Amino acid sequence: MRGRVRWSWITLCVGLTSSAWALPLPQLHPASPWYQRVDQAALHPNSAAMINTLSGLGGFGNTRLQIDFSMYVLYASTGTPTQPIIEIPSGDPNDAYYLPDCEPLNTPVPLPPGGAIEGQPGYSCNNLNGDCHLLVVQGNEIFEVYRANVTAQGLESQCLARWRMDALYPVTGRGDHCTSADAAGFPMAPLLFNADEVFAATQVANGDLGHAIRFILPNARMARDNSLPGAVLGRLYVRPATHAGGPNGPVGSVPYGVRLRLRADFPMTGYNPAAQVLLRTMQRYGMVLADGGTVALTGESDRYTTHTWAELGIGSRVFDQTAGAQKVFASDFQVIDTGPRIAETYECIRSEPQMDALFANGFE
């Protein structure tokens, strides 16, 4: 497709010198919704009203399209030491491990030497007061851990979600009403963006990332509907989500899982080539509402990448502090029609993916 950057796992795995070195972000099956362009997709009939409601609530967290660079994606070769998943030993029922949504306790997770949990220098994280995401790729699998902390007893967690890169998931993902390491039930690592893939896209005329990206909103700005039959506390979501966290905003706002598209006529004048790659990606593939929080976008840290965000001229505030460029607001987006609102029951029903031998080249 025009301007689309894709990667060869076999080619890019050559020359790896550190087991935690970040490669281009892992990809799920190409028929997954994340890789489908939405620049010509039909808008939701209430798109304008939902965007107006969101904008009236303040738009994105902190009123701006800010970027968080605290996430890491690690790569583990065969034989990498593992730690078993254990529950967070706080004794608080709110910290209980999510079952059947997440993988069984004692599931081993590879921990590459030199790796780190979100925002941390290593594998220790205060998971009683933070999301502490841990993202690891090994072979054809992505291990995504929520509220991770490595101890002598094992890998504390509230959820481990495993994703197969050689499989096509149904519309219900890992399962309807099932969470993942992200509250919408999405995969995380494939929906991030990093400095290496953005740099590669700048080398292509009118380049983009070739996939949707995740974004987050404060829960008070996400829709709930107390009149929706079966919805616990009025909570709801739309596809491609399979789960909703704790949305508690007005019914007229955007729901969990919503896919937003940057308007086609958004002026890119004043933005550098790397920022334009991100803007074109949001126009062509959009962004999906994955979780609750304040900072809207998530780029991978450049701790392990070849290129750096400073080299590309991308800072946390690039979309509201670039001199001579138009700021990006929630009002610059449109809502794609991805189907009706689904009442959140929290009664997880796991799904099985369809394996595909044609896409079985992982990282070894």
C-alpha positions in Angstrom: 0.0 0.0 0.0 1.1 3.6 -0.6 3.6 4.8 1.9 3.2 1.7 4.2 6.3 0.4 6.0 6.4 -3.3 6.7 9.1 -5.4 8.3 10.7 -8.8 7.7 11.3 -10.6 11.0 13.9 -12.9 9.6 16.0 -10.1 8.2 15.7 -7.9 11.3 16.6 -10.6 13.7 20.1 -10.9 12.2 22.8 -9.1 14.2 21.0 -9.0 17.5 23.7 -8.4 20.2 21.5 -8.1 23.4 18.6 -10.3 24.4 16.6 -7.2 25.5 17.4 -5.1 22.3 14.2 -3.7 20.8 13.4 -4.8 17.3 10.6 -3.2 15.2 7.4 -3.7 17.1 5.8 -7.1 16.9 2.9 -7.6 14.4 -0.1 -9.8 14.7 -1.9 -11.4 11.7 -2.2 -8.9 8.8 -5.9 -9.5 8.6 -6.3 -8.1 12.2 -8.3 -4.9 12.4 -5.2 -2.9 13.5 -3.7 -3.1 9.9 -6.9 -2.1 8.1 -7.0 1.4 6.7 -9.9 3.5 7.8 -9.3 6.7 5.8 -12.3 5.8 3.6 -14.3 4.0 6.4 -17.8 5.1 7.2 -18.2 7.5 10.1 -20.5 6.8 13.0 -23.8 8.7 12.5 -23.2 10.4 15.9 -19.5 11.1 15.2 -19.8 14.9 15.4 -21.9 14.8 18.5 -19.6 12.4 20.3 -16.5 14.5 19.5 -18.3 17.6 20.6 -19.2 15.9 23.9 -15.6 14.7 24.4 -14.2 18.2 23.6 -16.6 19.8 26.0 -15.3 17.5 28.7 -11.7 18.8 28.0 -10.8 16.5 25.1 -7.7 14.4 25.7 -6.1 14.2 29.2 -4.4 17.4 30.2 -6.4 18.9 27.2 -3.6 17.9 24.8 -2.4 15.0 22.6 0.6 14.3 24.8 3.0 11.3 24.4 4.3 9.0 27.1 7.6 7.3 26.4 7.9 5.0 29.4 7.0 1.6 27.8 9.5 -1.0 26.8 9.2 -4.0 24.4 11.7 -6.7 25.2 12.8 -9.6 23.1 13.7 -13.0 24.5 15.6 -15.7 22.7 15.1 -19.5 23.3 16.4 -20.5 26.7 15.9 -17.1 28.3 15.3 -17.5 32.1 11.6 -17.4 33.2 9.6 -16.5 36.3 6.2 -17.9 37.1 3.2 -15.6 37.3 2.0 -15.2 41.0 -0.7 -13.1 42.6 0.1 -9.7 44.1 0.4 -10.6 47.8 -1.3 -7.6 49.2 -4.4 -9.3 50.6 -6.6 -6.7 49.0 -9.4 -8.2 46.9 -9.0 -5.4 44.4 -5.5 -6.8 43.6 -6.8 -10.3 42.9 -5.6 -12.0 39.7 -8.1 -11.8 36.8 -9.5 -15.2 35.9 -10.6 -16.6 33.5 -9.6 -13.5 31.5 -5.8 -14.0 31.9 -3.4 -16.9 31.6 -3.2 -19.4 34.5 -1.1 -18.6 37.6 2.4 -20.2 37.4 2.6 -19.6 33.7 6.3 -18.9 33.0 7.3 -15.6 31.5 10.7 -15.1 29.9 12.7 -12.2 31.4 15.6 -11.1 29.1 18.7 -10.0 31.0 18.9 -6.2 31.0 15.2 -5.7 30.5 12.8 -3.5 32.4 9.2 -2.9 33.5 7.4 0.2 32.2 9.1 3.4 33.5 11.6 1.5 35.6 15.4 0.8 35.3 14.9 -2.9 35.8 12.4 -5.6 36.8 11.3 -4.0 40.2 8.1 -1.9 40.1 5.8 -0.5 42.8 2.8 -2.4 41.4 0.5 -1.3 44.3 0.6 2.2 42.9 1.2 1.8 39.1 0.3 -0.1 36.0 3.9 -1.5 35.8 3.4 -3.1 32.3 5.9 -5.7 31.2 6.0 -6.6 27.5 8.1 -9.5 26.2 8.3 -11.1 22.7 9.5 -14.7 22.4 9.1 -16.8 19.2 5.6 -16.4 18.0 4.2 -15.1 21.3 3.8 -11.8 23.0 3.7 -11.8 26.8 1.9 -8.7 28.2 1.8 -8.4 32.0 -0.2 -5.9 34.0 1.0 -4.7 37.4 4.3 -6.6 37.1 6.9 -6.8 39.8 9.7 -9.5 39.9 10.5 -10.9 43.3 12.3 -14.0 44.6 9.0 -15.8 44.7 8.0 -15.1 41.1 6.5 -12.4 38.8 3.7 -10.6 40.6 0.9 -9.7 38.3 -2.8 -9.0 38.1 -3.0 -10.2 34.5 -0.8 -12.0 32.0 -2.2 -11.9 28.4 -0.5 -14.0 25.7 -0.9 -13.2 22.1 0.0 -15.4 19.2 1.6 -13.7 16.2 0.9 -16.7 13.9 -2.8 -16.7 14.6 -5.9 -14.7 13.5 -8.1 -13.8 16.4 -11.9 -13.5 16.0 -13.7 -10.3 16.5 -13.9 -11.2 20.2 -10.1 -11.2 20.5 -9.0 -13.3 23.4 -12.6 -13.4 24.6 -15.7 -11.3 24.9 -15.9 -9.4 28.2 -12.3 -10.5 28.8 -9.6 -8.0 29.8 -5.9 -8.1 28.8 -3.0 -6.0 30.0 -5.0 -3.2 28.5 -8.6 -2.6 29.9 -10.1 -2.7 26.4 -8.8 -6.3 25.9 -6.3 -5.1 23.2 -2.8 -6.3 22.5 -0.4 -3.5 23.6 3.0 -3.9 22.0 1.7 -4.0 18.3 -0.2 -0.8 18.9 2.7 1.2 20.3 5.2 3.1 18.1 8.9 3.5 18.5 11.7 5.6 17.1 13.0 3.0 14.8 9.7 2.4 13.0 9.0 6.1 12.8 12.5 6.7 11.4 12.0 4.0 8.8 8.7 5.5 7.7 10.3 8.9 7.2 12.5 7.3 4.6 9.4 6.5 2.5 7.5 9.2 0.6 4.3 10.0 2.6 5.2 7.2 4.9 3.1 5.9 7.8 3.4 3.1 10.4 0.9 0.7 8.7 -1.1 0.1 11.9 -3.4 1.8 14.3 -2.0 3.1 17.6 -3.4 3.0 21.1 -4.6 6.0 23.0 -6.1 6.5 26.5 -8.6 8.9 28.1 -9.7 9.7 31.6 -12.5 7.4 32.6 -14.7 10.4 33.3 -14.6 11.3 29.6 -15.6 7.9 28.3 -19.3 7.0 27.7 -21.5 4.9 30.0 -25.2 4.3 29.6 -27.2 3.3 32.7 -30.2 2.4 30.5 -28.2 -0.2 28.5 -29.7 -3.6 29.4 -27.2 -5.9 31.2 -24.5 -3.3 31.5 -22.8 -3.4 34.9 -22.8 0.2 36.2 -23.7 1.3 32.7 -20.3 0.3 31.4 -20.0 -0.5 27.7 -17.6 -0.8 24.8 -17.5 -1.1 21.0 -15.4 -3.3 18.7 -12.6 -3.9 18.3 -12.6 -3.8 22.2 -13.7 -6.9 24.1 -13.8 -5.3 27.6 -14.4 -2.0 29.4 -12.6 -0.8 32.4 -14.3 1.9 34.5 -15.9 4.4 32.1 -18.1 6.9 34.0 -18.6 9.8 31.6 -21.8 11.0 29.9 -23.7 8.7 27.5 -23.0 11.0 24.6 -19.2 10.7 24.7 -16.9 8.2 23.0 -16.9 4.6 24.3 -14.2 2.2 25.2 -12.7 0.7 22.1 -13.7 3.6 19.9 -11.5 4.1 16.7 -10.8 7.7 15.9 -9.5 9.1 12.7 -7.6 12.4 12.3 -9.5 14.5 9.7 -8.0 14.3 6.2 -7.5 18.0 5.8 -5.6 18.5 9.0 -2.7 20.9 8.1 0.7 19.4 8.7 2.6 22.6 7.9 5.3 23.2 10.5 5.6 19.6 11.7 8.8 17.7 11.1 8.9 14.5 9.0 8.6 12.2 12.0 5.6 14.0 13.4 4.0 13.9 10.0 4.4 10.1 10.0 2.4 9.9 13.2 -0.2 12.3 11.9 -0.6 10.4 8.6 -0.9 7.2 10.6 -3.7 8.7 12.6 -5.4 9.7 9.3 -5.0 6.4 7.6 -5.2 3.8 10.4 -6.6 5.8 13.3 -6.1 5.2 17.0 -8.1 3.0 19.3 -9.2 3.7 22.9 -7.4 1.1 24.9 -7.3 2.2 28.6 -8.1 4.8 31.2 -5.5 7.5 32.0 -4.2 11.0 31.4 -1.5 11.0 28.8 -3.1 10.2 25.5 -0.4 8.4 23.3 2.2 5.8 24.1 5.5 5.6 22.3 8.1 3.1 23.3 11.1 4.3 25.1 14.3 4.7 23.0 16.4 2.9 25.7 16.9 -0.1 23.4 16.3 1.3 19.9 18.9 2.4 17.3 17.3 5.8 16.7 16.2 8.2 19.4 13.2 10.5 19.9 15.6 13.5 20.2 17.2 12.6 16.9 13.7 12.6 15.3 12.6 15.8 17.0 9.7 14.1 18.8 9.0 15.2 22.3 6.1 14.6 24.7 4.5 17.9 23.7 5.2 17.8 19.9 1.5 18.1 19.0 0.8 21.2 21.1 4.2 23.0 21.3 5.6 22.8 17.8 6.2 26.4 16.7 4.4 27.4 13.5 2.2 24.2 13.5 -1.5 23.8 14.3 -2.1 22.1 17.7 -3.9 18.8 17.6 -7.2 18.7 19.6 -9.9 16.1 20.1 -12.1 18.2 17.8 -9.7 17.3 14.9 -10.8 13.7 15.0 -13.8 11.7 13.7 -15.4 8.5 15.0 -15.3 5.4 12.8 -18.4 3.3 12.8 -17.3 -0.1 14.3 -20.7 -1.4 15.3 -23.2 -1.1 18.2 -22.4 -0.4 21.8 -22.0 -3.7 23.8 -23.1 -3.9 27.5 -20.2 -4.9 29.7 -21.2 -7.8 31.9 -17.7 -8.8 33.0 -18.6 -12.5 32.3 -15.5 -13.4 30.3 -15.9 -16.0 27.6 -12.5 -16.9 26.2 -12.0 -17.2 22.4 -9.6 -19.4 20.5 -7.5 -17.9 17.6 -7.1 -19.6 14.2 -3.5 -20.6 13.7 -1.9 -19.7 10.4 1.3 -21.4 9.4 2.1 -18.7 6.8 2.8 -16.2 9.6 4.9 -18.4 11.9 8.2 -16.6 11.7 8.9 -15.3 15.2 12.0 -14.2 17.0 14.4 -16.9 18.1 
